[in-house]
Amino acid sequence: MPPSPTSPHASTPQEHAAVQDYRANIWNPFQNYYEDKWSQARWDAAIRDYKRRHDAGVLEALRAKKVLPPWDVLEDQLKKGPPPFLRPGWTSPLVGRPLDLRWLDQNAFVQIRGTMDDWKAFKIVLIEFWATWCRPCHNVFPHLSHLANNEPRVKVITFADEGIFNGTPTDVAALKRFVFARGDMNYPIFIDTNHVAYNALFKPGQNFSVPLVFIITTHDRKVHWVGNGEELDAPLAVALASLR
């Protein structure tokens, strides 16, 4: 989706006004009118009225600064809507399903820190996918360290993949430097060099974002939750409460 424009790119009061109007009457209202909910008449009227309210030169300047996208490009993207996993009420198809986790024992990963050999001895295995360029991932590091060192029922295992969305290889030496330069990543960390974890878990989970966490109970291999690692507290508490 084209990003919502931000006022810092507007340099005049007229440009600021056009940006605010765009957010209020174009960008925000059409976020939920995708696919079968799309109204072409409503869209055409919104664009027509917006153009009437603002000088054509102002709009052209904002487009030249890439603050406003071309209308046809924006229309096409808004019609398609957000990816399914970003839509209200979406749940990963893996939730509630038991999984084959034998791939965890394949020794198919580059080890950076810790071990995963003992994962079966824990009540829950918490698996996270992350990348160094992902700023929200950095927010999760301290929390995972706390869990790994203070919650004896939970086994934390994380997989780094710098090219998780574009297939570019991970620079092992650079990732090691990143990890060891920090003091808040005290848990098992592996590089998914051969995309084993990606193909076995990340891709079937259909939530194509990072930091992504899977909460799985080990006695039945059942997935209890798939979601943003910054939001894992409540679902982890529910999973822990369900333990026999």
N, C-alpha and C positions, 0 to 999 in steps of 0.2 A: 504494500500500500504506500502511496506517496505520503511523506510525513506531513503532519500538521504544521503550517508555517509559524515561524516565531518572530515576534516583534523586533528583536535586536537587528534583524536584517532590513528592517524598514527605517529609512533615514529622514522622512518628513512626516508631519502630522497627517497629511492625506494618505500616505502609505500605511502608517500605523492604523488609521481608521479602516482602510481597505482590508488589512490583515485581520483586525478584530471582527469585522463584518463577515469575512470569509469563514472564520472559525464558527461564528454564531449561526450563520444562515446557509452555509454550504457544507463545510466539513462535518460538524457535529450532527446536524439533523439527518444526514444520509448514511451514517455509520451502520445503522440497523435496517436499511432498506435495500438489502442485496437479494440477488436471485429472484425468487418468485414474489418478493415483497417490493420489487423495484417499480417505481411509477415514473415513466418517461415524461408524462405531462407535468408532474410535480418538479422534476429535475429541470426541464426546459424553462419553466416559469421562474424557478429560483435563480438560474443563471441569467435569464433576461432581466430580472429585477435587480440583481447584483450589478450588472453592467450599467444599468440606468443610474445607479446610485454613485458611481465612481467614474472619474475622468479616465478615458481610454489610455492616455499617456501614463497615468499612475499605474494602471494595471500592466501596461507593457513594461514599465520599469521593474515592477515586482517579478514579472515573468523572466526578464533578463537576469535578475539576481537569483533565479531559481527558487523564489519564495512561493510563487504560484505555479503549479504545473499546467500544461496545456489542458484545456477543458475536455477534449476527447479522451486523453490519457486518463484523467481523473475519473471521468464517467465510466470508462471500461473497468477500472480497478474497483470502484465503488460497487458496480453491478455484480462483480464476482464476490465481493465481500472478503472478510478475513479468512485465514486458514481455519479449517474446522476446529482445531484444538483451541483457538482463541474465541470461539463463539460461546455465548451463554449456555450453561447446562451440559457442555461437552464432557464426556468421561472417556478415558482411554479404554479401548477394547480389552486390554489385559487385566483390568481391575476385576477381581473376583475369580480369576482363572488360575489354576495351578500351572506352573512352568517346569520345563526341563532345564535344570540349572547345572547340568554336567559340564557345560562349557567353562564354568568357573574353575574346574579342576584340570583344564587342558594345558596349563602352563604356556599359554599363547600370548603373553603380554610382557612388555618391558617393565621390570620392577624399578620403581623409584624409591619407595619407602614402604616398610611394613610387609605383612603377609596376608594372603587370603586363604591359606591352607586350612585354617581352623573354623571356617565360616559355619560349618554344620553344627558346631558346638554351641552356637548362639540361638536365641529364640527368634531374633529378627536379623535379616541382612538388609542393610540400607545401601543401595547402590546409586552412586551419583555420576553423572556425565558433566564435564566442565571443560573450559579452555582458558588460557591465560588472558586472552583479549576480551573476555567476558567480564565486565565490571561487576555485575550482580553476583557472579561466581565468587568474587573476592569477599563479598559480604557473608558468604556461607562458610568460609574456611574456619573461622573461630568456633562457630557452632558445631561443626563436624568434629573438630578437635575435642570440644567439651564432651560430646556424646561418646566418642571413641575412648575417652579416658575416664568417664564417670558413669556410663550406663552399661553395666555388665551383661545386659540381655541383648544388646545391639552390636552387630558387627558392621562397621563402616568400611566400604570398599569404593574407591573412586577411580574413574577412568578419564584420562585426559586425551583429547583428540583435537588438535589445533585446526584440522580441516574437516571437522564433523559435518559441515554443510557444503563444502566445495571439493572435498577429496584431496586437498593438498597434504603432503606428509608432515608429520610432526618432527621438529628438530629436537632430538632427544637431549643433546647437550644443553641447548638453550632452556628446555623445560626443567632439567635438573637444576640449572642455576637459579631459575625462578623459584622453585620449591625450596631449595636449601637456603636461599636468601631471606626467606620469610620465617617467622617464628610461630605462625598460627596454622600450620598444616601438619599436625601431628597425628596422622592416621594413614592407613594403607593407600598408596597412590600408585597407579599403573598407567602405562601408555597403551592405548588400544591400537597398536601398530598395524595389525592385520584386520582390523574392523570386526573382530569376533564378537565383542560385546555390542557393538553397533548393530550387527545383523541379528544377534540373538535377542536383544532387549530394546535398544533405543528405537530402531526402525519399527518393530511390531507394536511398540507402545504408542506410535503415531502422534506424540507430542514433540514436535520438532523445535525444541528450544533448549537453552541451557541458562542457568544450572538446572538440570533435570534429575529428580530423585525418584527412585522406585523403593517402596517399602514392602518387603516380602517376609512372611512368616516361614521359618525353615521347616517346621514339622510337616506342613502340607504343601510347601512351595507356592503358596497362594499370594498373589499381588493384592495388597490392601490399598495402595494409593500410588498415583503417578502425578507428579506436579513440580512446580517451582520450588527449588531448594530453600528459598527464603520463607516458604510457607509450610514447612514440614512439621512444625511443633504439634499442631492440633491433630493431624492424621496419625502421627507417630504415637501420640498419647492414646488415641482410639485403638491402634493396633496393639499396643502394650497392654491395654485393658482387656483385650480379647484373648490374651494368652491363657492357655490351660494351666 
